[in-house]
Amino acid sequence: MSYDGIVSRYLNRPLSRPTARAVARLPVTPNQVTAFTLLLAIATGGMVAAGWHVAGGIFIQVVSVVDGVDGELARIKNLASRFGAVFDAVTDRYADAIMLGGMVVFAVRFEDHPRPEFVGALAVGAALIVSYSRARIEADLPEVVAAGRLDSIFGLASRDVRSLIAAIGTVAGQCYYTLIFLAVLSGLTIAWRLAYLWWTVGRNTSQSRHH
């Protein structure tokens, strides 16, 4: 089940769709685009870690845009597959961890703040849990997602939004504070999802057991 955040809807998709149409003329498969996106994320994380924060920040957003090309290409060429969806999801998690890892290294090497490794670990962990929580809810409770309220409050921590925040913070050379903000925003999203699930599913289940 796909979900477009506000950045994907108004910035990324208008760029990834024409790119996918152009790539569709070439003998390229969606899985190859997925692999290329991961390689681009690895290069981006390396740029940030090396101190090229402006270029690295720009490419964090480029990766976010390119990440939508494989799905669009799969639809255009009618090559969508279950393996492709899982492959894309797995490489997305690696890409997130690698680019955030580059930001952590930048904070350690070029910023003078306490405990950047700890802050980075929180940001990486929270980012992965945000993605995992949504995937788990989509798999086990699709009706909750279909209701449209799962991310109605803290949905601004969707992956596309987090990527844009990371890009802006990295370009500004403020990876440390950006990682803190991402960790807090992701944590609020996770807390909201758990609270929403308890209120709509868990609470009703508990009540039904008492009747």
MDAnalysis code that builds the backbone (N, CA, C; Angstrom):
import MDAnalysis as mda
import numpy as np

u = mda.Universe.empty(633, n_residues=211, atom_resindex=np.repeat(np.arange(211), 3), trajectory=True)
u.add_TopologyAttr("name", ["N", "CA", "C"] * 211)
u.add_TopologyAttr("resid", np.arange(1, 212))
u.add_TopologyAttr("resname", ["MET", "SER", "TYR", "ASP", "GLY", "ILE", "VAL", "SER", "ARG", "TYR", "LEU", "ASN", "ARG", "PRO", "LEU", "SER", "ARG", "PRO", "THR", "ALA", "ARG", "ALA", "VAL", "ALA", "ARG", "LEU", "PRO", "VAL", "THR", "PRO", "ASN", "GLN", "VAL", "THR", "ALA", "PHE", "THR", "LEU", "LEU", "LEU", "ALA", "ILE", "ALA", "THR", "GLY", "GLY", "MET", "VAL", "ALA", "ALA", "GLY", "TRP", "HIS", "VAL", "ALA", "GLY", "GLY", "ILE", "PHE", "ILE", "GLN", "VAL", "VAL", "SER", "VAL", "VAL", "ASP", "GLY", "VAL", "ASP", "GLY", "GLU", "LEU", "ALA", "ARG", "ILE", "LYS", "ASN", "LEU", "ALA", "SER", "ARG", "PHE", "GLY", "ALA", "VAL", "PHE", "ASP", "ALA", "VAL", "THR", "ASP", "ARG", "TYR", "ALA", "ASP", "ALA", "ILE", "MET", "LEU", "GLY", "GLY", "MET", "VAL", "VAL", "PHE", "ALA", "VAL", "ARG", "PHE", "GLU", "ASP", "HIS", "PRO", "ARG", "PRO", "GLU", "PHE", "VAL", "GLY", "ALA", "LEU", "ALA", "VAL", "GLY", "ALA", "ALA", "LEU", "ILE", "VAL", "SER", "TYR", "SER", "ARG", "ALA", "ARG", "ILE", "GLU", "ALA", "ASP", "LEU", "PRO", "GLU", "VAL", "VAL", "ALA", "ALA", "GLY", "ARG", "LEU", "ASP", "SER", "ILE", "PHE", "GLY", "LEU", "ALA", "SER", "ARG", "ASP", "VAL", "ARG", "SER", "LEU", "ILE", "ALA", "ALA", "ILE", "GLY", "THR", "VAL", "ALA", "GLY", "GLN", "CYS", "TYR", "TYR", "THR", "LEU", "ILE", "PHE", "LEU", "ALA", "VAL", "LEU", "SER", "GLY", "LEU", "THR", "ILE", "ALA", "TRP", "ARG", "LEU", "ALA", "TYR", "LEU", "TRP", "TRP", "THR", "VAL", "GLY", "ARG", "ASN", "THR", "SER", "GLN", "SER", "ARG", "HIS", "HIS"])
u.atoms.positions = np.array([
    [0.855, -1.181, 0.000],
    [0.000, 0.000, 0.000],
    [0.898, 1.240, 0.000],
    [0.775, 2.086, -1.006],
    [1.639, 3.249, -1.136],
    [1.066, 4.429, -0.367],
    [2.001, 5.295, 0.042],
    [1.576, 6.484, 0.768],
    [2.481, 7.627, 0.369],
    [1.881, 8.710, -0.111],
    [2.635, 9.890, -0.494],
    [2.471, 10.960, 0.569],
    [3.599, 11.418, 1.114],
    [3.567, 12.553, 2.002],
    [3.482, 13.830, 1.203],
    [3.455, 14.955, 1.910],
    [3.255, 16.236, 1.234],
    [4.407, 16.585, 0.298],
    [5.640, 16.215, 0.665],
    [6.794, 16.511, -0.196],
    [6.754, 15.654, -1.458],
    [6.410, 14.384, -1.306],
    [6.285, 13.518, -2.479],
    [5.209, 14.027, -3.433],
    [4.099, 14.442, -2.850],
    [2.956, 14.842, -3.670],
    [3.251, 16.090, -4.494],
    [3.911, 17.063, -3.879],
    [4.055, 18.367, -4.543],
    [5.453, 18.658, -5.078],
    [6.449, 17.847, -4.693],
    [7.809, 18.094, -5.175],
    [8.412, 16.877, -5.861],
    [8.429, 15.747, -5.167],
    [9.117, 14.579, -5.712],
    [8.411, 13.969, -6.911],
    [7.115, 13.712, -6.791],
    [6.385, 13.061, -7.889],
    [6.393, 13.879, -9.181],
    [6.203, 15.194, -9.122],
    [6.265, 15.965, -10.373],
    [7.622, 15.870, -11.066],
    [8.661, 15.465, -10.330],
    [9.980, 15.286, -10.935],
    [10.237, 13.824, -11.303],
    [9.802, 12.894, -10.450],
    [10.094, 11.479, -10.708],
    [9.254, 10.908, -11.848],
    [8.035, 11.409, -12.030],
    [7.187, 10.868, -13.090],
    [7.734, 11.141, -14.485],
    [8.095, 12.384, -14.828],
    [8.689, 12.595, -16.151],
    [10.035, 11.895, -16.305],
    [10.780, 11.774, -15.218],
    [12.047, 11.038, -15.278],
    [11.787, 9.576, -15.616],
    [10.774, 8.992, -14.991],
    [10.436, 7.594, -15.270],
    [9.995, 7.411, -16.720],
    [9.229, 8.378, -17.239],
    [8.805, 8.277, -18.637],
    [9.999, 8.336, -19.584],
    [11.004, 9.147, -19.240],
    [12.212, 9.233, -20.065],
    [13.016, 7.938, -19.968],
    [13.146, 7.398, -18.749],
    [13.910, 6.169, -18.547],
    [13.210, 4.979, -19.197],
    [11.889, 5.047, -19.325],
    [11.124, 3.942, -19.909],
    [11.526, 3.657, -21.349],
    [12.120, 4.633, -22.014],
    [12.576, 4.422, -23.390],
    [13.857, 3.595, -23.460],
    [14.505, 3.411, -22.332],
    [15.767, 2.679, -22.270],
    [15.531, 1.241, -21.797],
    [16.463, 0.327, -22.100],
    [16.321, -1.058, -21.634],
    [16.726, -1.190, -20.168],
    [15.974, -0.520, -19.302],
    [16.277, -0.485, -17.873],
    [15.080, -1.030, -17.106],
    [15.343, -1.864, -16.113],
    [14.268, -2.436, -15.309],
    [14.089, -1.638, -14.013],
    [12.925, -1.739, -13.394],
    [12.716, -1.056, -12.111],
    [13.717, -1.490, -11.033],
    [14.053, -2.778, -10.991],
    [15.001, -3.259, -9.984],
    [16.387, -2.664, -10.194],
    [16.754, -2.426, -11.438],
    [18.034, -1.780, -11.716],
    [18.032, -0.332, -11.225],
    [16.904, 0.342, -11.378],
    [16.773, 1.704, -10.859],
    [16.846, 1.689, -9.331],
    [16.223, 0.692, -8.710],
    [16.284, 0.560, -7.254],
    [17.725, 0.401, -6.788],
    [18.472, -0.468, -7.471],
    [19.878, -0.683, -7.113],
    [20.690, 0.588, -7.313],
    [20.420, 1.311, -8.401],
    [21.119, 2.568, -8.655],
    [20.828, 3.585, -7.557],
    [19.581, 3.623, -7.101],
    [19.210, 4.557, -6.037],
    [19.991, 4.271, -4.765],
    [20.160, 2.992, -4.442],
    [20.953, 2.630, -3.259],
    [22.406, 3.066, -3.430],
    [22.976, 2.839, -4.600],
    [24.354, 3.263, -4.853],
    [24.485, 4.782, -4.734],
    [23.483, 5.497, -5.216],
    [23.497, 6.954, -5.112],
    [23.423, 7.384, -3.646],
    [22.640, 6.669, -2.852],
    [22.546, 6.972, -1.422],
    [23.872, 6.710, -0.719],
    [24.554, 5.636, -1.098],
    [25.860, 5.338, -0.517],
    [26.849, 6.454, -0.841],
    [26.854, 6.886, -2.104],
    [27.739, 7.989, -2.500],
    [27.381, 9.273, -1.746],
    [26.102, 9.497, -1.548],
    [25.639, 10.691, -0.828],
    [26.096, 10.665, 0.627],
    [25.925, 9.530, 1.278],
    [26.395, 9.401, 2.648],
    [27.894, 9.632, 2.755],
    [28.643, 9.140, 1.750],
    [30.081, 9.363, 1.732],
    [30.436, 10.829, 1.570],
    [29.681, 11.531, 0.730],
    [29.925, 12.963, 0.541],
    [29.745, 13.736, 1.845],
    [28.643, 13.436, 2.525],
    [28.363, 14.143, 3.776],
    [29.436, 13.821, 4.809],
    [29.790, 12.547, 4.926],
    [30.807, 12.135, 5.892],
    [32.156, 12.786, 5.614],
    [32.434, 13.021, 4.336],
    [33.710, 13.633, 3.947],
    [33.728, 15.140, 4.188],
    [32.566, 15.721, 4.521],
    [32.508, 17.152, 4.786],
    [31.923, 17.974, 3.655],
    [31.513, 17.324, 2.572],
    [30.897, 18.050, 1.441],
    [29.402, 18.199, 1.747],
    [29.093, 18.988, 2.744],
    [27.727, 19.013, 3.250],
    [26.741, 19.665, 2.287],
    [27.176, 20.654, 1.509],
    [26.249, 21.291, 0.576],
    [25.871, 20.319, -0.536],
    [26.872, 19.721, -1.180],
    [26.599, 18.740, -2.235],
    [25.855, 17.541, -1.673],
    [26.281, 17.080, -0.492],
    [25.621, 15.939, 0.117],
    [24.174, 16.215, 0.448],
    [23.888, 17.409, 0.981],
    [22.513, 17.767, 1.289],
    [21.640, 17.821, 0.043],
    [22.179, 18.382, -1.025],
    [21.432, 18.428, -2.284],
    [21.128, 17.019, -2.776],
    [22.122, 16.131, -2.671],
    [21.923, 14.778, -3.174],
    [21.013, 13.943, -2.271],
    [20.887, 14.305, -0.990],
    [19.887, 13.627, -0.163],
    [18.505, 13.815, -0.767],
    [18.223, 15.035, -1.224],
    [16.933, 15.288, -1.852],
    [16.855, 14.650, -3.231],
    [17.971, 14.620, -3.951],
    [17.991, 13.955, -5.264],
    [17.650, 12.475, -5.096],
    [18.235, 11.835, -4.084],
    [17.927, 10.426, -3.818],
    [16.431, 10.252, -3.543],
    [15.849, 11.175, -2.796],
    [14.423, 11.111, -2.483],
    [13.577, 11.170, -3.749],
    [13.992, 11.993, -4.702],
    [13.269, 12.093, -5.969],
    [13.457, 10.836, -6.802],
    [14.711, 10.402, -6.945],
    [15.018, 9.228, -7.765],
    [14.355, 7.977, -7.191],
    [14.159, 7.960, -5.875],
    [13.552, 6.803, -5.223],
    [12.148, 6.518, -5.755],
    [11.479, 7.520, -6.281],
    [10.141, 7.306, -6.818],
    [10.118, 6.834, -8.255],
    [11.286, 6.813, -8.907],
    [11.329, 6.470, -10.336],
    [11.042, 4.987, -10.554],
    [11.575, 4.112, -9.678],
    [11.403, 2.677, -9.917],
    [9.936, 2.265, -9.887],
    [9.178, 2.809, -8.932],
    [7.756, 2.475, -8.876],
    [6.994, 2.973, -10.087],
    [7.287, 4.215, -10.496],
    [6.643, 4.759, -11.695],
    [7.020, 3.943, -12.932],
    [8.287, 3.552, -13.025],
    [8.753, 2.766, -14.163],
    [8.084, 1.397, -14.194],
    [7.908, 0.806, -13.011],
    [7.240, -0.505, -12.942],
    [5.816, -0.417, -13.462],
    [5.121, 0.685, -13.163],
    [3.761, 0.852, -13.659],
    [3.743, 1.093, -15.166],
    [4.667, 1.917, -15.633],
    [4.700, 2.224, -17.068],
    [4.995, 0.972, -17.893],
    [5.967, 0.172, -17.446],
    [6.371, -1.024, -18.184],
    [5.611, -2.275, -17.762],
    [4.682, -2.122, -16.823],
    [3.916, -3.255, -16.320],
    [4.840, -4.350, -15.784],
    [5.812, -3.934, -14.982],
    [6.793, -4.860, -14.434],
    [6.736, -4.918, -12.904],
    [5.632, -4.492, -12.330],
    [5.508, -4.531, -10.877],
    [5.524, -5.973, -10.396],
    [6.227, -6.224, -9.305],
    [6.321, -7.576, -8.752],
    [6.450, -7.491, -7.239],
    [6.143, -8.588, -6.570],
    [6.281, -8.635, -5.112],
    [7.750, -8.520, -4.725],
    [8.618, -9.186, -5.478],
    [10.050, -9.075, -5.172],
    [10.505, -7.632, -5.302],
    [10.070, -6.958, -6.359],
    [10.470, -5.572, -6.564],
    [10.037, -4.679, -5.419],
    [8.834, -4.917, -4.897],
    [8.340, -4.109, -3.787],
    [9.168, -4.337, -2.530],
    [9.494, -5.605, -2.247],
    [10.308, -5.912, -1.069],
    [11.728, -5.399, -1.247],
    [12.291, -5.593, -2.441],
    [13.641, -5.112, -2.739],
    [13.723, -3.607, -2.551],
    [12.715, -2.900, -3.017],
    [12.674, -1.443, -2.865],
    [12.594, -1.051, -1.392],
    [11.757, -1.736, -0.627],
    [11.599, -1.415, 0.796],
    [12.893, -1.666, 1.561],
    [13.558, -2.779, 1.265],
    [14.805, -3.110, 1.965],
    [15.901, -2.102, 1.639],
    [16.053, -1.791, 0.347],
    [17.101, -0.834, -0.039],
    [16.800, 0.568, 0.483],
    [15.530, 0.909, 0.615],
    [15.168, 2.204, 1.204],
    [15.680, 2.314, 2.637],
    [15.538, 1.231, 3.408],
    [15.997, 1.258, 4.801],
    [17.516, 1.412, 4.859],
    [18.224, 0.689, 3.983],
    [19.681, 0.841, 3.934],
    [20.067, 2.257, 3.525],
    [19.370, 2.800, 2.542],
    [19.676, 4.153, 2.078],
    [19.488, 5.165, 3.199],
    [18.392, 5.042, 3.944],
    [18.148, 5.951, 5.065],
    [19.272, 5.868, 6.088],
    [19.623, 4.625, 6.471],
    [20.653, 4.430, 7.491],
    [22.001, 4.975, 7.030],
    [22.325, 4.776, 5.770],
    [23.623, 5.223, 5.254],
    [23.704, 6.744, 5.200],
    [22.654, 7.396, 4.717],
    [22.700, 8.857, 4.621],
    [22.660, 9.506, 6.003],
    [21.849, 8.962, 6.911],
    [21.854, 9.473, 8.276],
    [23.201, 9.198, 8.941],
    [23.786, 8.037, 8.613],
    [25.107, 7.725, 9.131],
    [26.147, 8.731, 8.676],
    [26.042, 9.157, 7.423],
    [26.937, 10.204, 6.927],
    [26.778, 11.495, 7.705],
    [25.535, 11.815, 8.066],
    [25.287, 13.016, 8.870],
    [25.895, 12.881, 10.264],
    [25.836, 11.671, 10.824],
    [26.433, 11.444, 12.143],
    [27.943, 11.660, 12.083],
    [28.580, 11.109, 11.051],
    [30.029, 11.281, 10.899],
    [30.375, 12.756, 10.739],
    [29.565, 13.487, 9.974],
    [29.801, 14.924, 9.806],
    [29.709, 15.633, 11.158],
    [28.688, 15.276, 11.946],
    [28.523, 15.910, 13.256],
    [29.705, 15.614, 14.171],
    [30.235, 14.400, 14.094],
    [31.378, 14.023, 14.915],
    [32.638, 14.775, 14.484],
    [32.825, 14.876, 13.174],
    [34.080, 15.440, 12.657],
    [34.094, 16.961, 12.593],
    [32.968, 17.562, 12.292],
    [32.973, 18.988, 11.964],
    [32.112, 19.860, 12.873],
    [31.376, 19.261, 13.803],
    [30.554, 20.053, 14.717],
    [30.965, 19.760, 16.158],
    [30.929, 20.758, 16.966],
    [31.362, 20.627, 18.364],
    [30.149, 20.568, 19.276],
    [29.583, 19.352, 19.395],
    [28.414, 19.159, 20.241],
    [28.585, 17.864, 21.028],
    [27.919, 17.748, 22.170],
    [28.072, 16.542, 22.995],
    [27.323, 15.343, 22.437],
    [27.930, 14.194, 22.525],
    [27.302, 12.909, 22.217],
    [26.645, 12.836, 20.835],
    [27.333, 13.209, 19.767],
    [26.695, 13.112, 18.451],
    [26.400, 11.676, 18.037],
    [27.212, 10.717, 18.513],
    [26.962, 9.315, 18.168],
    [25.639, 8.843, 18.755],
    [25.366, 9.252, 19.988],
    [24.113, 8.870, 20.642],
    [22.917, 9.493, 19.931],
    [23.054, 10.774, 19.598],
    [21.985, 11.465, 18.876],
    [21.742, 10.786, 17.528],
    [22.816, 10.440, 16.842],
    [22.692, 9.772, 15.548],
    [22.030, 8.421, 15.659],
    [22.389, 7.660, 16.707],
    [21.774, 6.347, 16.900],
    [20.271, 6.476, 17.123],
    [19.854, 7.489, 17.878],
    [18.428, 7.726, 18.099],
    [17.722, 8.061, 16.790],
    [18.348, 8.918, 15.979],
    [17.725, 9.327, 14.717],
    [17.601, 8.153, 13.750],
    [18.662, 7.359, 13.631],
    [18.630, 6.205, 12.726],
    [17.607, 5.185, 13.210],
    [17.649, 4.875, 14.513],
    [16.708, 3.906, 15.052],
    [15.269, 4.343, 14.892],
    [14.989, 5.612, 15.191],
    [13.621, 6.115, 15.071],
    [13.143, 6.097, 13.626],
    [14.042, 6.440, 12.689],
    [13.667, 6.426, 11.267],
    [13.284, 5.021, 10.825],
    [14.051, 4.033, 11.254],
    [13.754, 2.651, 10.872],
    [12.458, 2.171, 11.511],
    [12.211, 2.578, 12.766],
    [10.985, 2.143, 13.450],
    [9.750, 2.809, 12.846],
    [9.878, 4.059, 12.406],
    [8.759, 4.718, 11.729],
    [8.346, 3.910, 10.504],
    [9.328, 3.515, 9.697],
    [9.019, 2.737, 8.501],
    [8.476, 1.355, 8.859],
    [9.091, 0.719, 9.857],
    [8.645, -0.617, 10.264],
    [7.221, -0.577, 10.810],
    [6.926, 0.430, 11.628],
    [5.601, 0.502, 12.242],
    [4.509, 0.626, 11.192],
    [4.763, 1.451, 10.170],
    [3.745, 1.595, 9.131],
    [3.586, 0.307, 8.326],
    [4.727, -0.330, 7.988],
    [4.659, -1.578, 7.227],
    [3.915, -2.657, 8.014],
    [4.167, -2.728, 9.317],
    [3.503, -3.733, 10.156],
    [2.010, -3.461, 10.249],
    [1.656, -2.194, 10.410],
    [0.235, -1.841, 10.502],
    [-0.470, -2.105, 9.173],
    [0.198, -1.770, 8.058],
    [-0.397, -2.024, 6.741],
    [-0.631, -3.512, 6.521],
    [0.303, -4.349, 7.006],
    [0.185, -5.784, 6.795],
    [-0.883, -6.410, 7.693],
    [-0.921, -6.002, 8.973],
    [-1.816, -6.635, 9.939],
    [-3.167, -5.952, 10.080],
    [-3.191, -4.636, 9.878],
    [-4.420, -3.876, 10.088],
    [-4.648, -2.889, 8.938],
    [-4.840, -3.386, 7.725],
    [-5.013, -2.485, 6.580],
    [-6.218, -1.566, 6.713],
    [-7.225, -1.997, 7.470],
    [-8.415, -1.161, 7.633],
    [-8.092, 0.111, 8.418],
    [-7.089, 0.041, 9.291],
    [-6.687, 1.227, 10.054],
    [-6.042, 2.248, 9.125],
    [-5.211, 1.773, 8.210],
    [-4.577, 2.666, 7.248],
    [-5.612, 3.242, 6.298],
    [-6.552, 2.393, 5.866],
    [-7.581, 2.839, 4.925],
    [-8.462, 3.918, 5.529],
    [-8.579, 3.943, 6.857],
    [-9.405, 4.966, 7.511],
    [-8.824, 6.359, 7.329],
    [-7.524, 6.451, 7.019],
    [-6.915, 7.735, 6.688],
    [-6.507, 8.592, 7.855],
    [-6.592, 8.069, 9.086],
    [-6.271, 8.885, 10.250],
    [-4.979, 8.466, 10.942],
    [-4.330, 7.422, 10.440],
    [-3.146, 6.901, 11.112],
    [-2.072, 7.969, 11.270],
    [-1.855, 8.757, 10.232],
    [-0.836, 9.796, 10.271],
    [-1.443, 11.187, 10.187],
    [-2.653, 11.322, 10.702],
    [-3.354, 12.597, 10.565],
    [-2.744, 13.712, 11.386],
    [-2.027, 13.381, 12.470],
    [-1.432, 14.415, 13.298],
    [0.074, 14.508, 13.070],
    [0.798, 13.406, 13.328],
    [2.234, 13.437, 13.167],
    [2.679, 12.752, 11.883],
    [1.852, 12.819, 10.837],
    [2.213, 12.253, 9.556],
    [3.301, 13.030, 8.850],
    [3.662, 14.188, 9.404],
    [4.724, 14.974, 8.788],
    [6.086, 14.320, 8.927],
    [6.167, 13.197, 9.632],
    [7.437, 12.478, 9.709],
    [7.512, 11.375, 8.668],
    [6.709, 11.475, 7.611],
    [6.819, 10.508, 6.533],
    [8.210, 10.609, 5.908],
    [8.617, 9.571, 5.197],
    [10.003, 9.472, 4.723],
    [10.392, 10.643, 3.828],
    [9.485, 11.078, 2.982],
    [9.798, 12.180, 2.074],
    [10.053, 13.473, 2.832],
    [9.272, 13.703, 3.881],
    [9.451, 14.906, 4.695],
    [10.762, 14.831, 5.466],
    [11.047, 13.661, 6.046],
    [12.306, 13.499, 6.781],
    [13.506, 13.718, 5.869],
    [13.408, 13.249, 4.638],
    [14.514, 13.428, 3.690],
    [14.746, 14.898, 3.378],
    [13.665, 15.649, 3.187],
    [13.810, 17.067, 2.893],
    [14.409, 17.807, 4.089],
    [13.953, 17.467, 5.297],
    [14.517, 18.087, 6.497],
    [16.002, 17.767, 6.604],
    [16.355, 16.500, 6.358],
    [17.763, 16.098, 6.405],
    [18.575, 16.853, 5.366],
    [18.005, 17.033, 4.183],
    [18.709, 17.742, 3.117],
    [18.969, 19.196, 3.500],
    [17.944, 19.862, 4.005],
    [18.081, 21.272, 4.379],
    [19.085, 21.434, 5.517],
    [18.972, 20.588, 6.529],
    [19.889, 20.678, 7.656],
    [21.324, 20.391, 7.275],
    [21.506, 19.445, 6.351],
    [22.861, 19.109, 5.913],
    [23.460, 20.233, 5.084],
    [22.699, 20.799, 4.180],
    [23.193, 21.938, 3.391],
    [23.617, 23.075, 4.309],
    [22.869, 23.277, 5.394],
    [23.196, 24.336, 6.347],
    [24.384, 23.979, 7.234],
    [24.854, 22.739, 7.145],
    [25.975, 22.323, 7.970],
    [25.607, 22.102, 9.422],
    [24.323, 21.823, 9.683],
    [23.824, 21.636, 11.042],
    [23.251, 20.225, 11.199],
    [24.104, 19.239, 10.972],
    [23.632, 17.853, 11.032],
    [23.223, 17.447, 12.440],
    [23.920, 17.916, 13.445],
    [23.649, 17.521, 14.830],
    [22.220, 17.899, 15.234],
    [21.875, 19.157, 15.067],
    [20.544, 19.596, 15.468],
    [19.473, 19.017, 14.553],
    [19.822, 18.778, 13.301],
    [18.875, 18.145, 12.380],
    [18.569, 16.722, 12.812],
    [19.598, 15.991, 13.244],
    [19.392, 14.631, 13.734],
    [18.505, 14.614, 14.976],
    [18.716, 15.587, 15.877],
    [17.854, 15.685, 17.056],
    [16.404, 15.912, 16.638],
    [16.205, 16.847, 15.714],
    [14.847, 17.161, 15.268],
    [14.199, 15.946, 14.609],
    [14.958, 15.227, 13.783],
    [14.424, 14.041, 13.122],
    [14.077, 12.958, 14.137],
    [14.918, 12.797, 15.161],
    [14.649, 11.792, 16.191],
    [13.366, 12.129, 16.953],
    [13.195, 13.401, 17.293],
    [11.999, 13.824, 18.035],
    [10.751, 13.674, 17.168],
    [10.829, 14.137, 15.927],
    [9.680, 14.064, 15.027],
    [9.282, 12.616, 14.773],
    [10.273, 11.764, 14.553],
    [9.991, 10.343, 14.339],
    [9.405, 9.712, 15.594],
    [9.955, 10.074, 16.751],
    [9.434, 9.539, 17.999],
    [7.991, 9.927, 18.241],
    [7.640, 11.167, 17.917],
    [6.259, 11.613, 18.058],
    [5.332, 10.845, 17.119],
    [5.816, 10.565, 15.927],
    [5.013, 9.802, 14.967],
    [4.759, 8.393, 15.473],
    [5.807, 7.755, 16.004],
    [5.665, 6.401, 16.544],
    [4.687, 6.404, 17.715],
    [4.833, 7.372, 18.617],
    [3.947, 7.462, 19.781],
    [2.501, 7.672, 19.349],
    [2.286, 8.546, 18.350],
    [0.936, 8.794, 17.862],
    [0.326, 7.531, 17.264],
    [1.111, 6.794, 16.483],
    [0.579, 5.583, 15.875],
    [0.184, 4.565, 16.942],
    [1.014, 4.397, 17.951],
    [0.695, 3.454, 19.020],
    [-0.557, 3.900, 19.777],
    [-0.638, 5.203, 20.067],
    [-1.814, 5.718, 20.772],
    [-3.068, 5.560, 19.923],
    [-2.952, 5.830, 18.637],
    [-4.110, 5.703, 17.743],
    [-4.556, 4.249, 17.646],
    [-3.588, 3.331, 17.551],
    [-3.926, 1.915, 17.489],
    [-4.606, 1.459, 18.778],
    [-4.075, 1.886, 19.919],
    [-4.699, 1.503, 21.184],
    [-6.122, 2.026, 21.264],
    [-6.321, 3.255, 20.808],
    [-7.641, 3.874, 20.912],
    [-8.649, 3.220, 19.970],
    [-8.207, 2.841, 18.772],
    [-9.143, 2.312, 17.770],
    [-9.234, 0.796, 17.777],
    [-8.159, 0.119, 18.162],
    [-8.137, -1.342, 18.087],
    [-7.968, -1.972, 19.461],
    [-6.884, -1.610, 20.140],
    [-6.573, -2.243, 21.423],
    [-7.610, -1.978, 22.482],
    [-8.086, -0.735, 22.578],
    [-9.079, -0.377, 23.596],
    [-10.377, -1.129, 23.364],
    [-10.805, -1.204, 22.074],
    [-12.040, -1.909, 21.762],
    [-11.916, -3.400, 22.065],
    [-10.727, -3.958, 21.812],
    [-10.499, -5.374, 22.097],
    [-10.565, -5.629, 23.595],
    [-9.947, -4.718, 24.371],
    [-9.977, -4.859, 25.814],
    [-11.402, -4.777, 26.348],
    [-12.189, -3.847, 25.793],
    [-13.562, -3.683, 26.238],
    [-14.406, -4.926, 25.901],
    [-14.159, -5.498, 24.704],
    [-14.953, -6.645, 24.287],
    [-14.686, -7.855, 25.176],
    [-13.473, -7.927, 25.734],
    [-13.146, -9.066, 26.600],
    [-13.869, -8.980, 27.933],
    [-14.284, -7.756, 28.288],
    [-14.951, -7.583, 29.567],
    [-16.466, -7.751, 29.461],
    [-16.970, -7.969, 28.263],
    [-18.420, -8.109, 28.069],
    [-18.783, -9.553, 27.784],
])
